[in-house]
Amino acid sequence: MPATSKAQQRAAGAALAAKRGEIKKSELIGASKEMYESMSERQLEEFAETRRKGLPDKKSED
């Protein structure tokens, strides 16, 4: 599943870095912390690898 916004893509990238041990889990805040706890590394990779071109900055609240 691809990310639906740039913010979501960035949060997934931060959570993925923490899963891989590149940054500390304690450095995560907000959505990235929730993603770290609830998603697998593969799911995070799918979100993080989404191309940013054409994505909105934030997901719309429909």
GIFENBEL-V368228 format. One record per residue. PSI is psi in whole degrees, -180 to 180 (NA if undefined). NEAR is the number of other C-alpha atoms within 12 Angstrom. Layout:
# GIFENBEL-V368228
psi->PSI near->NEAR
psi->PSI near->NEAR
This chain:
# GIFENBEL-V368228
psi->123 near->16
psi->157 near->20
psi->149 near->29
psi->-2 near->27
psi->163 near->24
psi->-38 near->25
psi->-41 near->24
psi->-38 near->34
psi->-42 near->34
psi->-42 near->31
psi->-41 near->33
psi->-39 near->41
psi->-41 near->33
psi->-43 near->35
psi->-39 near->39
psi->-42 near->35
psi->-38 near->25
psi->-40 near->27
psi->-36 near->29
psi->-4 near->18
psi->13 near->15
psi->-29 near->15
psi->164 near->16
psi->145 near->17
psi->-34 near->22
psi->-16 near->16
psi->-13 near->18
psi->144 near->25
psi->157 near->18
psi->-131 near->19
psi->-37 near->20
psi->-36 near->30
psi->-43 near->27
psi->-42 near->21
psi->-41 near->32
psi->-44 near->33
psi->-29 near->21
psi->-9 near->17
psi->152 near->22
psi->167 near->19
psi->-39 near->23
psi->-42 near->21
psi->-42 near->24
psi->-38 near->34
psi->-42 near->27
psi->-42 near->21
psi->-46 near->31
psi->-29 near->30
psi->0 near->24
psi->133 near->25
psi->139 near->18
psi->-19 near->20
psi->126 near->13
psi->-7 near->12
psi->145 near->19
psi->159 near->16
psi->-43 near->16
psi->152 near->17
psi->136 near->14
psi->148 near->12
psi->83 near->6
psi->NA near->3
